[in-house]
Amino acid sequence: MTEDPNRSDAPMDAAVNPRTAIGVTLGLAVLGYLAFAVWSDLKRTTDALGTFRWSLYLPVLALTLVNYGLRFAKWSWLLNHLGVNMPRKANAWAFTAGLGMVVSPGKAGELVKPWLVREVTGVPMARTLPALFTERMTDGVAVVVLSAFGVSTFVPDSTGLILGTLGTLTVGLVVFSIYPLTDAILRVFGRLPLVGRFEAKLTEMVHSLRTCLGPTALVVTLILSMVAWFAECVGYWLVFQGLGVDCSIELATFLYAFATVFGAAMPGGLGVADAALVSGAIKFIPGLDPSVALVAALLIRFATLWFGVLLGVVPLLRLDAVVRDGRAELAAA
């Protein structure tokens, strides 16, 4: 049974301010890119940008859309797996809005996705937050695995770090799958003065998370994530081809995946992932000009980060219409 879809527990504006988050982050990003370009010689950077074969940029953007499409399929599959009936069109808007909020502090703005699901269907966020967690967690596992394929070849000293990360995730999943243990932890939390009143919601979240992390769900979501993120690695390889740089698909996959892991702590990997892409390319591609490495990073980051942010701005600026149309779509169905 669902809650009244016309009731809102908390206004979205209290948790997310799309214009402020995107505007401030975009401004900082532009300043950072300009500073990096000036540092590496602005003229050489613009000259390198002028040598790019722009006919290859459409396939790069298309590969990013493949990534978004597969991740949307994963998000939709998880909601269906939880028994949540979110109308397809409204769900697409919700997912796209989430893309616009990846640059919010701590990626907290991605809560817009379960918030929109609640506003349209009435299903409480405690039930759908695990779908968001699983979606992001499997994305993280996918890029760690992709980087692991090349870490022993390119950075053997970091093999232990990557394997340790995968091992920690595996242990966490095993522990979580021991139901008596997680139930006991929930009971302990339920006795705490400030946490006890949220025991019912915590229990609902844990039960939903168990559904999302079940064997079938985990295999399906991990496969979709691996293919989705490999598509962006191929896009990075195409960027190098467009710049006339000799870079193997294996190296491009490692550089992009490792930089994504390295920048995971920052919203959208801003600054950290960009720097890792530049420094990694300079280190592993013999004779690569720093300006060319910077241009390659700029091109792939626009395609894989800012392209999504721009797409996400559309639903973020019309959240009320998305909710209204979604409710109408649900009623008609």
C-alpha positions in Angstrom: 0.0 0.0 0.0 1.4 3.4 -0.9 1.1 6.8 0.7 -1.0 9.6 -0.7 1.0 10.9 -3.7 -0.3 14.4 -3.1 1.4 14.6 0.2 5.0 15.8 0.5 6.9 15.0 3.7 9.5 17.7 2.9 10.0 20.2 0.2 12.7 19.4 -2.3 14.1 22.9 -2.0 15.1 22.2 1.6 17.4 19.4 0.5 18.5 20.5 -2.9 18.9 23.9 -4.6 19.7 22.9 -8.2 20.6 26.4 -9.5 23.0 27.1 -6.7 24.7 23.7 -6.7 25.2 23.6 -10.4 26.1 27.3 -10.8 28.7 27.3 -8.0 30.3 24.0 -9.1 30.3 25.0 -12.8 32.0 28.3 -11.9 34.7 26.6 -9.8 35.2 24.1 -12.6 35.7 26.8 -15.3 38.2 28.6 -13.0 40.1 25.4 -12.4 40.3 24.4 -16.1 41.4 27.9 -17.0 44.1 27.9 -14.4 45.3 24.5 -15.6 45.3 25.7 -19.2 47.3 28.8 -18.3 49.8 26.7 -16.3 50.3 24.3 -19.2 50.6 27.2 -21.8 47.2 28.5 -23.0 48.3 28.9 -26.6 49.5 25.3 -26.9 46.3 24.1 -25.2 44.1 26.0 -27.7 46.3 24.8 -30.6 45.9 21.2 -29.4 42.2 21.6 -29.2 42.2 22.9 -32.8 43.8 19.6 -34.0 41.0 17.5 -32.7 39.0 15.6 -35.3 35.5 16.7 -34.3 33.8 14.1 -36.4 34.8 11.6 -33.6 33.1 13.6 -30.9 29.6 12.5 -31.9 30.6 8.8 -31.2 32.1 9.9 -27.9 28.8 11.6 -26.9 26.9 8.5 -28.2 28.9 6.2 -26.0 28.1 8.5 -23.0 24.4 8.1 -23.9 25.0 4.3 -23.9 26.3 4.7 -20.4 23.3 6.7 -19.3 20.9 4.3 -21.0 22.3 1.2 -19.3 22.4 3.0 -16.0 18.8 4.1 -16.4 17.9 0.5 -17.3 19.6 -0.6 -14.0 17.7 2.0 -12.0 14.4 1.0 -13.5 15.1 -2.7 -13.0 15.9 -2.1 -9.3 12.6 -0.1 -8.8 10.7 -2.9 -10.5 12.5 -5.5 -8.4 11.3 -3.6 -5.3 7.7 -3.6 -6.7 7.7 0.2 -7.3 5.4 1.2 -10.2 7.1 4.4 -11.5 5.7 5.5 -14.9 8.4 5.2 -17.5 8.4 8.8 -18.7 8.5 10.2 -15.2 11.2 7.8 -14.3 13.3 8.9 -17.2 12.9 12.5 -16.1 13.9 11.5 -12.5 17.0 9.7 -13.6 18.0 12.6 -15.9 17.5 15.0 -13.0 19.9 12.8 -11.0 22.6 13.4 -13.6 22.3 17.1 -13.1 23.0 16.7 -9.4 26.1 14.6 -9.5 28.1 17.8 -8.9 26.3 18.5 -5.6 28.2 18.2 -2.3 28.5 14.5 -1.4 26.3 13.8 -4.4 23.4 14.4 -2.0 21.5 16.0 -4.8 20.9 12.6 -6.3 18.3 12.1 -3.7 16.1 14.0 -6.2 15.5 10.5 -7.8 13.9 8.7 -4.9 12.2 12.0 -3.9 10.5 12.2 -7.3 9.5 8.6 -7.1 7.8 9.3 -3.8 6.1 12.5 -5.1 4.7 10.6 -8.1 3.9 7.2 -6.6 3.6 7.8 -2.9 6.2 5.1 -2.1 8.3 6.3 0.9 11.9 7.1 0.3 13.0 4.6 2.9 11.9 1.9 0.4 13.6 3.4 -2.6 16.8 4.8 -1.2 18.4 1.3 -1.3 17.9 1.4 -5.1 19.9 4.6 -5.3 22.6 3.2 -3.0 22.8 -0.1 -5.0 22.9 1.9 -8.3 25.9 4.0 -7.1 27.6 1.2 -5.3 27.6 -1.1 -8.4 28.9 1.8 -10.5 31.8 2.1 -8.1 32.5 -1.6 -8.1 32.4 -1.6 -11.9 35.1 1.1 -12.3 37.2 -0.5 -9.6 37.1 -3.8 -11.6 37.8 -2.0 -14.9 40.9 -0.4 -13.3 42.0 -3.7 -11.8 42.4 -5.1 -15.3 45.3 -2.8 -16.0 46.6 -1.9 -12.6 49.1 -4.8 -12.5 50.4 -3.8 -15.9 50.6 0.0 -15.4 50.8 0.6 -11.7 51.8 -2.7 -10.0 52.4 -1.0 -6.7 48.7 -0.2 -6.5 47.5 -3.7 -7.1 47.1 -4.3 -3.3 45.0 -1.2 -3.0 42.6 -2.2 -5.8 42.4 -5.8 -4.6 41.9 -4.6 -1.0 39.0 -2.4 -2.1 37.4 -5.3 -3.9 38.0 -7.5 -0.9 36.5 -5.0 1.5 33.4 -4.7 -0.7 33.1 -8.5 -0.9 33.4 -8.9 2.9 30.8 -6.2 3.4 28.3 -7.9 1.1 28.9 -11.3 2.8 28.4 -9.8 6.3 25.2 -8.0 5.1 23.9 -11.3 3.7 23.9 -12.8 7.2 20.4 -11.8 8.2 20.6 -12.6 11.9 23.6 -10.3 12.2 22.0 -7.3 10.4 18.8 -7.9 12.4 20.8 -7.8 15.7 22.5 -4.6 14.6 19.1 -3.0 13.8 17.8 -4.0 17.3 20.9 -2.4 18.9 20.3 0.8 16.9 16.7 0.7 17.9 17.6 1.1 21.6 19.6 4.3 21.0 17.7 7.4 22.2 18.1 9.5 19.1 18.0 6.6 16.5 15.3 4.5 18.0 12.4 6.6 16.6 13.7 5.8 13.1 13.9 2.1 13.7 10.9 1.3 11.5 12.3 3.3 8.5 15.8 1.7 9.1 14.2 -1.7 9.0 12.3 -1.0 5.8 15.5 0.3 4.2 17.5 -2.8 5.2 14.8 -5.1 3.8 14.7 -3.2 0.5 18.5 -3.3 0.4 18.5 -7.0 0.9 16.2 -7.2 -2.2 18.5 -4.9 -4.2 21.7 -6.9 -3.2 20.3 -10.3 -3.7 22.3 -12.7 -6.0 20.2 -12.1 -9.1 19.9 -8.3 -8.6 23.6 -8.0 -7.9 24.6 -10.0 -11.0 22.3 -8.0 -13.3 23.3 -4.6 -12.0 27.0 -5.4 -12.0 26.9 -6.5 -15.6 25.0 -3.4 -16.7 27.4 -1.2 -14.8 30.5 -2.9 -16.3 29.2 -2.4 -19.9 28.1 1.1 -19.1 31.4 2.3 -17.8 33.4 0.5 -20.4 31.5 2.5 -23.0 32.9 5.7 -21.5 36.4 4.2 -21.4 36.1 3.6 -25.2 35.0 7.2 -25.5 38.3 8.3 -23.9 40.2 6.1 -26.3 38.3 7.8 -29.2 39.3 11.2 -27.8 43.0 10.2 -28.1 42.4 8.9 -31.6 40.9 12.3 -32.5 44.0 14.0 -31.2 46.3 11.7 -33.1 47.7 10.1 -30.0 48.8 6.5 -30.0 47.0 5.0 -27.0 45.7 1.4 -26.6 42.2 0.7 -25.5 43.7 -1.1 -22.5 45.6 2.0 -21.4 42.6 4.3 -22.0 40.4 2.0 -19.9 42.8 1.9 -17.1 43.4 5.7 -17.1 39.7 6.6 -17.2 38.6 3.9 -14.6 41.5 4.7 -12.2 40.9 8.4 -12.4 37.2 7.8 -11.7 38.0 5.8 -8.7 40.6 8.3 -7.6 38.1 11.2 -7.8 35.2 9.3 -6.2 35.4 11.4 -3.0 34.6 14.6 -4.9 31.3 15.6 -6.4 31.5 14.3 -10.0 35.2 13.7 -9.3 35.7 17.4 -9.9 39.3 18.5 -10.0 40.7 15.3 -8.7 39.6 13.0 -11.6 40.6 15.7 -14.1 44.1 16.0 -12.6 44.5 12.2 -12.5 43.5 12.0 -16.2 46.1 14.6 -17.1 49.0 13.2 -15.0 48.2 9.6 -15.9 48.2 10.3 -19.6 51.5 12.2 -19.3 53.1 9.4 -17.3 52.0 6.4 -19.4 52.0 7.8 -23.0 55.6 8.5 -24.1 56.3 12.0 -25.3 52.7 13.2 -24.7 52.6 17.0 -24.5 50.9 18.2 -21.3 48.6 20.5 -23.3 47.4 17.5 -25.3 46.8 15.6 -22.1 44.8 18.5 -20.8 42.7 18.8 -23.9 42.0 15.0 -23.8 40.8 15.4 -20.2 38.7 18.4 -21.0 37.0 16.7 -23.9 36.2 13.4 -22.1 35.1 15.2 -18.9 32.7 17.4 -20.9 31.3 14.3 -22.6 30.9 12.2 -19.5 30.2 14.8 -16.8 29.1 18.2 -18.0 27.0 16.7 -20.8 24.9 14.9 -18.2 24.7 17.9 -16.0 23.4 20.0 -18.9 20.8 17.2 -19.7 19.8 17.2 -16.0 19.2 20.9 -15.8 16.0 20.5 -17.9 14.0 18.3 -15.4 15.6 20.1 -12.4 14.1 23.4 -13.6 10.6 21.8 -14.0 10.3 19.5 -11.0 6.7 20.5 -10.4 5.8 19.6 -14.0 7.6 16.3 -13.8 5.6 15.4 -10.6 2.3 16.6 -12.1 2.8 14.8 -15.4 4.0 11.6 -13.6 0.9 11.5 -11.4 -1.3 11.9 -14.5 0.6 9.2 -16.3 0.2 6.9 -13.3 -3.5 7.6 -13.0 -4.0 7.0 -16.8 -2.2 3.6 -16.5 
